[in-house]
Amino acid sequence: DLVGLRVETIDGETLGHIVRLFQTGANDVIVVDGERERLLPYLQGQVVKDVDLDGGVMQVDWDPSF
């Protein structure tokens, strides 16, 4: 359900779109493709702040320069 969602920071900056997810021993990782590829940990409440499937966007608390 998450693949294809637009990912934006809590400040409204678009990071790209989710292209896939993969599992690690600690947590799932979101692969975001934008001006560059980013790997974000799928941590509800810490990194992932909101998922709006109807609106097609995931809001994250993430530094765009990281």
PyMOL Python script that loads the backbone (N, CA, C, O; Angstrom):
from pymol import cmd

cmd.read_pdbstr("""\
ATOM      1  N   ASP A   1       0.807  -1.207   0.000  1.00  0.00           N
ATOM      2  CA  ASP A   1       0.000   0.000   0.000  1.00  0.00           C
ATOM      3  C   ASP A   1       0.850   1.271   0.000  1.00  0.00           C
ATOM      4  O   ASP A   1       0.398   2.315  -0.470  1.00  0.00           O
ATOM      5  N   LEU A   2       2.075   1.194   0.522  1.00  0.00           N
ATOM      6  CA  LEU A   2       2.911   2.386   0.652  1.00  0.00           C
ATOM      7  C   LEU A   2       3.692   2.728  -0.612  1.00  0.00           C
ATOM      8  O   LEU A   2       4.033   3.889  -0.834  1.00  0.00           O
ATOM      9  N   VAL A   3       3.974   1.733  -1.434  1.00  0.00           N
ATOM     10  CA  VAL A   3       4.747   1.981  -2.652  1.00  0.00           C
ATOM     11  C   VAL A   3       3.990   2.972  -3.541  1.00  0.00           C
ATOM     12  O   VAL A   3       2.804   2.800  -3.825  1.00  0.00           O
ATOM     13  N   GLY A   4       4.703   4.004  -3.967  1.00  0.00           N
ATOM     14  CA  GLY A   4       4.119   5.020  -4.821  1.00  0.00           C
ATOM     15  C   GLY A   4       3.733   6.290  -4.077  1.00  0.00           C
ATOM     16  O   GLY A   4       3.511   7.330  -4.697  1.00  0.00           O
ATOM     17  N   LEU A   5       3.649   6.212  -2.740  1.00  0.00           N
ATOM     18  CA  LEU A   5       3.295   7.412  -1.982  1.00  0.00           C
ATOM     19  C   LEU A   5       4.387   8.468  -2.096  1.00  0.00           C
ATOM     20  O   LEU A   5       5.575   8.146  -2.135  1.00  0.00           O
ATOM     21  N   ARG A   6       3.976   9.728  -2.150  1.00  0.00           N
ATOM     22  CA  ARG A   6       4.922  10.848  -2.089  1.00  0.00           C
ATOM     23  C   ARG A   6       5.379  10.970  -0.634  1.00  0.00           C
ATOM     24  O   ARG A   6       4.575  10.830   0.287  1.00  0.00           O
ATOM     25  N   VAL A   7       6.650  11.227  -0.435  1.00  0.00           N
ATOM     26  CA  VAL A   7       7.197  11.394   0.907  1.00  0.00           C
ATOM     27  C   VAL A   7       7.607  12.843   1.069  1.00  0.00           C
ATOM     28  O   VAL A   7       8.370  13.383   0.268  1.00  0.00           O
ATOM     29  N   GLU A   8       7.084  13.471   2.129  1.00  0.00           N
ATOM     30  CA  GLU A   8       7.462  14.849   2.399  1.00  0.00           C
ATOM     31  C   GLU A   8       7.784  15.016   3.878  1.00  0.00           C
ATOM     32  O   GLU A   8       7.289  14.277   4.729  1.00  0.00           O
ATOM     33  N   THR A   9       8.627  16.006   4.161  1.00  0.00           N
ATOM     34  CA  THR A   9       9.010  16.286   5.537  1.00  0.00           C
ATOM     35  C   THR A   9       7.872  16.993   6.255  1.00  0.00           C
ATOM     36  O   THR A   9       6.901  17.414   5.626  1.00  0.00           O
ATOM     37  N   ILE A  10       7.991  17.123   7.568  1.00  0.00           N
ATOM     38  CA  ILE A  10       6.967  17.829   8.331  1.00  0.00           C
ATOM     39  C   ILE A  10       6.944  19.313   7.980  1.00  0.00           C
ATOM     40  O   ILE A  10       5.983  20.011   8.302  1.00  0.00           O
ATOM     41  N   ASP A  11       8.002  19.803   7.319  1.00  0.00           N
ATOM     42  CA  ASP A  11       8.049  21.190   6.850  1.00  0.00           C
ATOM     43  C   ASP A  11       7.512  21.337   5.428  1.00  0.00           C
ATOM     44  O   ASP A  11       7.501  22.441   4.883  1.00  0.00           O
ATOM     45  N   GLY A  12       7.063  20.224   4.819  1.00  0.00           N
ATOM     46  CA  GLY A  12       6.455  20.281   3.502  1.00  0.00           C
ATOM     47  C   GLY A  12       7.392  20.094   2.332  1.00  0.00           C
ATOM     48  O   GLY A  12       6.976  20.260   1.185  1.00  0.00           O
ATOM     49  N   GLU A  13       8.651  19.752   2.584  1.00  0.00           N
ATOM     50  CA  GLU A  13       9.605  19.532   1.491  1.00  0.00           C
ATOM     51  C   GLU A  13       9.466  18.107   0.958  1.00  0.00           C
ATOM     52  O   GLU A  13       9.540  17.145   1.723  1.00  0.00           O
ATOM     53  N   THR A  14       9.265  17.973  -0.349  1.00  0.00           N
ATOM     54  CA  THR A  14       9.120  16.657  -0.969  1.00  0.00           C
ATOM     55  C   THR A  14      10.480  15.992  -1.127  1.00  0.00           C
ATOM     56  O   THR A  14      11.421  16.579  -1.662  1.00  0.00           O
ATOM     57  N   LEU A  15      10.563  14.739  -0.644  1.00  0.00           N
ATOM     58  CA  LEU A  15      11.804  13.967  -0.762  1.00  0.00           C
ATOM     59  C   LEU A  15      11.772  13.023  -1.955  1.00  0.00           C
ATOM     60  O   LEU A  15      12.825  12.626  -2.454  1.00  0.00           O
ATOM     61  N   GLY A  16      10.593  12.662  -2.415  1.00  0.00           N
ATOM     62  CA  GLY A  16      10.458  11.742  -3.539  1.00  0.00           C
ATOM     63  C   GLY A  16       9.277  10.826  -3.322  1.00  0.00           C
ATOM     64  O   GLY A  16       8.322  11.182  -2.631  1.00  0.00           O
ATOM     65  N   HIS A  17       9.342   9.635  -3.918  1.00  0.00           N
ATOM     66  CA  HIS A  17       8.267   8.646  -3.823  1.00  0.00           C
ATOM     67  C   HIS A  17       8.834   7.322  -3.325  1.00  0.00           C
ATOM     68  O   HIS A  17       9.986   6.985  -3.598  1.00  0.00           O
ATOM     69  N   ILE A  18       8.022   6.586  -2.600  1.00  0.00           N
ATOM     70  CA  ILE A  18       8.436   5.276  -2.106  1.00  0.00           C
ATOM     71  C   ILE A  18       8.472   4.303  -3.272  1.00  0.00           C
ATOM     72  O   ILE A  18       7.480   4.123  -3.979  1.00  0.00           O
ATOM     73  N   VAL A  19       9.641   3.670  -3.465  1.00  0.00           N
ATOM     74  CA  VAL A  19       9.771   2.688  -4.552  1.00  0.00           C
ATOM     75  C   VAL A  19       9.747   1.257  -4.031  1.00  0.00           C
ATOM     76  O   VAL A  19       9.386   0.333  -4.760  1.00  0.00           O
ATOM     77  N   ARG A  20      10.129   1.073  -2.771  1.00  0.00           N
ATOM     78  CA  ARG A  20      10.048  -0.263  -2.181  1.00  0.00           C
ATOM     79  C   ARG A  20      10.341  -0.178  -0.690  1.00  0.00           C
ATOM     80  O   ARG A  20      10.778   0.858  -0.188  1.00  0.00           O
ATOM     81  N   LEU A  21      10.098  -1.262  -0.002  1.00  0.00           N
ATOM     82  CA  LEU A  21      10.432  -1.415   1.402  1.00  0.00           C
ATOM     83  C   LEU A  21      11.187  -2.720   1.549  1.00  0.00           C
ATOM     84  O   LEU A  21      10.974  -3.660   0.783  1.00  0.00           O
ATOM     85  N   PHE A  22      12.067  -2.776   2.530  1.00  0.00           N
ATOM     86  CA  PHE A  22      12.707  -4.050   2.833  1.00  0.00           C
ATOM     87  C   PHE A  22      12.895  -4.176   4.334  1.00  0.00           C
ATOM     88  O   PHE A  22      12.926  -3.186   5.065  1.00  0.00           O
ATOM     89  N   GLN A  23      13.020  -5.419   4.772  1.00  0.00           N
ATOM     90  CA  GLN A  23      13.135  -5.707   6.191  1.00  0.00           C
ATOM     91  C   GLN A  23      14.592  -5.875   6.577  1.00  0.00           C
ATOM     92  O   GLN A  23      15.399  -6.427   5.830  1.00  0.00           O
ATOM     93  N   THR A  24      14.904  -5.383   7.763  1.00  0.00           N
ATOM     94  CA  THR A  24      16.204  -5.634   8.372  1.00  0.00           C
ATOM     95  C   THR A  24      15.927  -6.323   9.701  1.00  0.00           C
ATOM     96  O   THR A  24      14.769  -6.550  10.054  1.00  0.00           O
ATOM     97  N   GLY A  25      16.947  -6.647  10.417  1.00  0.00           N
ATOM     98  CA  GLY A  25      16.748  -7.278  11.719  1.00  0.00           C
ATOM     99  C   GLY A  25      16.090  -6.354  12.730  1.00  0.00           C
ATOM    100  O   GLY A  25      15.370  -6.810  13.618  1.00  0.00           O
ATOM    101  N   ALA A  26      16.337  -5.054  12.598  1.00  0.00           N
ATOM    102  CA  ALA A  26      15.824  -4.097  13.576  1.00  0.00           C
ATOM    103  C   ALA A  26      14.464  -3.527  13.188  1.00  0.00           C
ATOM    104  O   ALA A  26      13.564  -3.446  14.024  1.00  0.00           O
ATOM    105  N   ASN A  27      14.310  -3.133  11.932  1.00  0.00           N
ATOM    106  CA  ASN A  27      13.068  -2.497  11.482  1.00  0.00           C
ATOM    107  C   ASN A  27      13.000  -2.517   9.958  1.00  0.00           C
ATOM    108  O   ASN A  27      13.979  -2.833   9.281  1.00  0.00           O
ATOM    109  N   ASP A  28      11.831  -2.175   9.437  1.00  0.00           N
ATOM    110  CA  ASP A  28      11.680  -2.047   7.990  1.00  0.00           C
ATOM    111  C   ASP A  28      12.326  -0.747   7.527  1.00  0.00           C
ATOM    112  O   ASP A  28      12.444   0.210   8.292  1.00  0.00           O
ATOM    113  N   VAL A  29      12.740  -0.729   6.267  1.00  0.00           N
ATOM    114  CA  VAL A  29      13.384   0.445   5.682  1.00  0.00           C
ATOM    115  C   VAL A  29      12.595   0.846   4.440  1.00  0.00           C
ATOM    116  O   VAL A  29      12.231   0.005   3.618  1.00  0.00           O
ATOM    117  N   ILE A  30      12.337   2.151   4.321  1.00  0.00           N
ATOM    118  CA  ILE A  30      11.616   2.716   3.181  1.00  0.00           C
ATOM    119  C   ILE A  30      12.652   3.240   2.198  1.00  0.00           C
ATOM    120  O   ILE A  30      13.534   4.006   2.585  1.00  0.00           O
ATOM    121  N   VAL A  31      12.560   2.841   0.932  1.00  0.00           N
ATOM    122  CA  VAL A  31      13.446   3.350  -0.109  1.00  0.00           C
ATOM    123  C   VAL A  31      12.690   4.451  -0.846  1.00  0.00           C
ATOM    124  O   VAL A  31      11.665   4.200  -1.480  1.00  0.00           O
ATOM    125  N   VAL A  32      13.214   5.680  -0.753  1.00  0.00           N
ATOM    126  CA  VAL A  32      12.575   6.846  -1.354  1.00  0.00           C
ATOM    127  C   VAL A  32      13.433   7.324  -2.517  1.00  0.00           C
ATOM    128  O   VAL A  32      14.621   7.598  -2.348  1.00  0.00           O
ATOM    129  N   ASP A  33      12.832   7.423  -3.696  1.00  0.00           N
ATOM    130  CA  ASP A  33      13.544   7.884  -4.879  1.00  0.00           C
ATOM    131  C   ASP A  33      13.079   9.291  -5.211  1.00  0.00           C
ATOM    132  O   ASP A  33      11.898   9.529  -5.464  1.00  0.00           O
ATOM    133  N   GLY A  34      14.030  10.221  -5.206  1.00  0.00           N
ATOM    134  CA  GLY A  34      13.754  11.612  -5.541  1.00  0.00           C
ATOM    135  C   GLY A  34      14.934  12.156  -6.306  1.00  0.00           C
ATOM    136  O   GLY A  34      15.408  11.522  -7.248  1.00  0.00           O
ATOM    137  N   GLU A  35      15.428  13.343  -5.911  1.00  0.00           N
ATOM    138  CA  GLU A  35      16.631  13.857  -6.569  1.00  0.00           C
ATOM    139  C   GLU A  35      17.823  12.966  -6.273  1.00  0.00           C
ATOM    140  O   GLU A  35      18.837  13.003  -6.970  1.00  0.00           O
ATOM    141  N   ARG A  36      17.678  12.150  -5.208  1.00  0.00           N
ATOM    142  CA  ARG A  36      18.631  11.079  -4.897  1.00  0.00           C
ATOM    143  C   ARG A  36      17.887  10.026  -4.091  1.00  0.00           C
ATOM    144  O   ARG A  36      16.798  10.288  -3.580  1.00  0.00           O
ATOM    145  N   GLU A  37      18.458   8.856  -3.975  1.00  0.00           N
ATOM    146  CA  GLU A  37      17.819   7.792  -3.215  1.00  0.00           C
ATOM    147  C   GLU A  37      18.088   7.974  -1.722  1.00  0.00           C
ATOM    148  O   GLU A  37      19.210   8.272  -1.312  1.00  0.00           O
ATOM    149  N   ARG A  38      17.042   7.791  -0.922  1.00  0.00           N
ATOM    150  CA  ARG A  38      17.180   7.865   0.531  1.00  0.00           C
ATOM    151  C   ARG A  38      16.627   6.581   1.140  1.00  0.00           C
ATOM    152  O   ARG A  38      15.664   6.004   0.635  1.00  0.00           O
ATOM    153  N   LEU A  39      17.249   6.146   2.230  1.00  0.00           N
ATOM    154  CA  LEU A  39      16.783   4.995   2.994  1.00  0.00           C
ATOM    155  C   LEU A  39      16.336   5.513   4.350  1.00  0.00           C
ATOM    156  O   LEU A  39      17.150   6.013   5.128  1.00  0.00           O
ATOM    157  N   LEU A  40      15.037   5.394   4.637  1.00  0.00           N
ATOM    158  CA  LEU A  40      14.475   5.891   5.878  1.00  0.00           C
ATOM    159  C   LEU A  40      13.972   4.720   6.711  1.00  0.00           C
ATOM    160  O   LEU A  40      13.300   3.831   6.187  1.00  0.00           O
ATOM    161  N   PRO A  41      14.289   4.709   7.992  1.00  0.00           N
ATOM    162  CA  PRO A  41      13.751   3.643   8.840  1.00  0.00           C
ATOM    163  C   PRO A  41      12.249   3.842   9.032  1.00  0.00           C
ATOM    164  O   PRO A  41      11.790   4.961   9.257  1.00  0.00           O
ATOM    165  N   TYR A  42      11.492   2.756   8.944  1.00  0.00           N
ATOM    166  CA  TYR A  42      10.046   2.837   9.148  1.00  0.00           C
ATOM    167  C   TYR A  42       9.784   2.731  10.646  1.00  0.00           C
ATOM    168  O   TYR A  42       9.538   1.650  11.181  1.00  0.00           O
ATOM    169  N   LEU A  43       9.843   3.880  11.302  1.00  0.00           N
ATOM    170  CA  LEU A  43       9.613   3.957  12.745  1.00  0.00           C
ATOM    171  C   LEU A  43       8.420   4.867  12.991  1.00  0.00           C
ATOM    172  O   LEU A  43       8.547   6.091  12.978  1.00  0.00           O
ATOM    173  N   GLN A  44       7.259   4.257  13.216  1.00  0.00           N
ATOM    174  CA  GLN A  44       6.033   5.011  13.467  1.00  0.00           C
ATOM    175  C   GLN A  44       6.232   5.905  14.691  1.00  0.00           C
ATOM    176  O   GLN A  44       6.707   5.453  15.733  1.00  0.00           O
ATOM    177  N   GLY A  45       5.865   7.167  14.550  1.00  0.00           N
ATOM    178  CA  GLY A  45       5.941   8.104  15.654  1.00  0.00           C
ATOM    179  C   GLY A  45       7.270   8.824  15.749  1.00  0.00           C
ATOM    180  O   GLY A  45       7.315   9.987  16.150  1.00  0.00           O
ATOM    181  N   GLN A  46       8.361   8.149  15.383  1.00  0.00           N
ATOM    182  CA  GLN A  46       9.677   8.777  15.440  1.00  0.00           C
ATOM    183  C   GLN A  46      10.040   9.403  14.097  1.00  0.00           C
ATOM    184  O   GLN A  46      10.314  10.601  14.025  1.00  0.00           O
ATOM    185  N   VAL A  47      10.044   8.612  13.051  1.00  0.00           N
ATOM    186  CA  VAL A  47      10.370   9.093  11.699  1.00  0.00           C
ATOM    187  C   VAL A  47       9.083   9.288  10.902  1.00  0.00           C
ATOM    188  O   VAL A  47       8.853  10.359  10.340  1.00  0.00           O
ATOM    189  N   VAL A  48       8.260   8.270  10.855  1.00  0.00           N
ATOM    190  CA  VAL A  48       6.997   8.335  10.106  1.00  0.00           C
ATOM    191  C   VAL A  48       5.946   8.994  10.994  1.00  0.00           C
ATOM    192  O   VAL A  48       5.528   8.427  12.004  1.00  0.00           O
ATOM    193  N   LYS A  49       5.529  10.187  10.609  1.00  0.00           N
ATOM    194  CA  LYS A  49       4.572  10.949  11.411  1.00  0.00           C
ATOM    195  C   LYS A  49       3.134  10.745  10.971  1.00  0.00           C
ATOM    196  O   LYS A  49       2.226  10.748  11.803  1.00  0.00           O
ATOM    197  N   ASP A  50       2.911  10.566   9.658  1.00  0.00           N
ATOM    198  CA  ASP A  50       1.543  10.404   9.170  1.00  0.00           C
ATOM    199  C   ASP A  50       1.572   9.685   7.828  1.00  0.00           C
ATOM    200  O   ASP A  50       2.457   9.918   7.005  1.00  0.00           O
ATOM    201  N   VAL A  51       0.603   8.817   7.618  1.00  0.00           N
ATOM    202  CA  VAL A  51       0.429   8.137   6.330  1.00  0.00           C
ATOM    203  C   VAL A  51      -0.996   8.408   5.866  1.00  0.00           C
ATOM    204  O   VAL A  51      -1.957   8.003   6.519  1.00  0.00           O
ATOM    205  N   ASP A  52      -1.124   9.086   4.749  1.00  0.00           N
ATOM    206  CA  ASP A  52      -2.434   9.409   4.169  1.00  0.00           C
ATOM    207  C   ASP A  52      -2.556   8.655   2.849  1.00  0.00           C
ATOM    208  O   ASP A  52      -2.144   9.145   1.798  1.00  0.00           O
ATOM    209  N   LEU A  53      -3.129   7.453   2.924  1.00  0.00           N
ATOM    210  CA  LEU A  53      -3.252   6.628   1.720  1.00  0.00           C
ATOM    211  C   LEU A  53      -4.176   7.275   0.698  1.00  0.00           C
ATOM    212  O   LEU A  53      -3.904   7.221  -0.501  1.00  0.00           O
ATOM    213  N   ASP A  54      -5.260   7.884   1.155  1.00  0.00           N
ATOM    214  CA  ASP A  54      -6.194   8.539   0.234  1.00  0.00           C
ATOM    215  C   ASP A  54      -5.539   9.736  -0.455  1.00  0.00           C
ATOM    216  O   ASP A  54      -5.763   9.971  -1.643  1.00  0.00           O
ATOM    217  N   GLY A  55      -4.732  10.487   0.287  1.00  0.00           N
ATOM    218  CA  GLY A  55      -4.054  11.656  -0.266  1.00  0.00           C
ATOM    219  C   GLY A  55      -2.764  11.311  -0.986  1.00  0.00           C
ATOM    220  O   GLY A  55      -2.210  12.138  -1.710  1.00  0.00           O
ATOM    221  N   GLY A  56      -2.276  10.071  -0.785  1.00  0.00           N
ATOM    222  CA  GLY A  56      -1.072   9.614  -1.478  1.00  0.00           C
ATOM    223  C   GLY A  56       0.222  10.193  -0.934  1.00  0.00           C
ATOM    224  O   GLY A  56       1.182  10.386  -1.680  1.00  0.00           O
ATOM    225  N   VAL A  57       0.252  10.474   0.382  1.00  0.00           N
ATOM    226  CA  VAL A  57       1.453  11.085   0.946  1.00  0.00           C
ATOM    227  C   VAL A  57       1.788  10.499   2.315  1.00  0.00           C
ATOM    228  O   VAL A  57       0.905  10.176   3.111  1.00  0.00           O
ATOM    229  N   MET A  58       3.088  10.374   2.562  1.00  0.00           N
ATOM    230  CA  MET A  58       3.617   9.996   3.867  1.00  0.00           C
ATOM    231  C   MET A  58       4.423  11.182   4.383  1.00  0.00           C
ATOM    232  O   MET A  58       5.293  11.703   3.685  1.00  0.00           O
ATOM    233  N   GLN A  59       4.130  11.598   5.598  1.00  0.00           N
ATOM    234  CA  GLN A  59       4.861  12.709   6.204  1.00  0.00           C
ATOM    235  C   GLN A  59       5.890  12.135   7.175  1.00  0.00           C
ATOM    236  O   GLN A  59       5.581  11.272   7.996  1.00  0.00           O
ATOM    237  N   VAL A  60       7.132  12.640   7.060  1.00  0.00           N
ATOM    238  CA  VAL A  60       8.221  12.134   7.890  1.00  0.00           C
ATOM    239  C   VAL A  60       8.960  13.272   8.580  1.00  0.00           C
ATOM    240  O   VAL A  60       9.017  14.396   8.081  1.00  0.00           O
ATOM    241  N   ASP A  61       9.518  12.954   9.728  1.00  0.00           N
ATOM    242  CA  ASP A  61      10.401  13.876  10.436  1.00  0.00           C
ATOM    243  C   ASP A  61      11.827  13.467  10.072  1.00  0.00           C
ATOM    244  O   ASP A  61      12.429  12.608  10.715  1.00  0.00           O
ATOM    245  N   TRP A  62      12.356  14.109   9.017  1.00  0.00           N
ATOM    246  CA  TRP A  62      13.650  13.686   8.453  1.00  0.00           C
ATOM    247  C   TRP A  62      14.363  14.903   7.891  1.00  0.00           C
ATOM    248  O   TRP A  62      13.740  15.739   7.236  1.00  0.00           O
ATOM    249  N   ASP A  63      15.635  15.009   8.134  1.00  0.00           N
ATOM    250  CA  ASP A  63      16.456  16.096   7.611  1.00  0.00           C
ATOM    251  C   ASP A  63      16.706  15.838   6.124  1.00  0.00           C
ATOM    252  O   ASP A  63      17.332  14.835   5.781  1.00  0.00           O
ATOM    253  N   PRO A  64      16.237  16.711   5.238  1.00  0.00           N
ATOM    254  CA  PRO A  64      16.404  16.496   3.794  1.00  0.00           C
ATOM    255  C   PRO A  64      17.856  16.402   3.342  1.00  0.00           C
ATOM    256  O   PRO A  64      18.130  15.849   2.278  1.00  0.00           O
ATOM    257  N   SER A  65      18.786  16.929   4.125  1.00  0.00           N
ATOM    258  CA  SER A  65      20.197  16.865   3.727  1.00  0.00           C
ATOM    259  C   SER A  65      20.835  15.535   4.111  1.00  0.00           C
ATOM    260  O   SER A  65      21.977  15.271   3.734  1.00  0.00           O
ATOM    261  N   PHE A  66      20.127  14.703   4.846  1.00  0.00           N
ATOM    262  CA  PHE A  66      20.657  13.414   5.279  1.00  0.00           C
ATOM    263  C   PHE A  66      20.270  12.330   4.307  1.00  0.00           C
ATOM    264  O   PHE A  66      20.627  11.168   4.504  1.00  0.00           O
TER     265      PHE A  66
END
""", "prot")
cmd.dss("prot")
cmd.show_as("cartoon", "prot")
cmd.util.cbc("prot")
cmd.orient("prot")
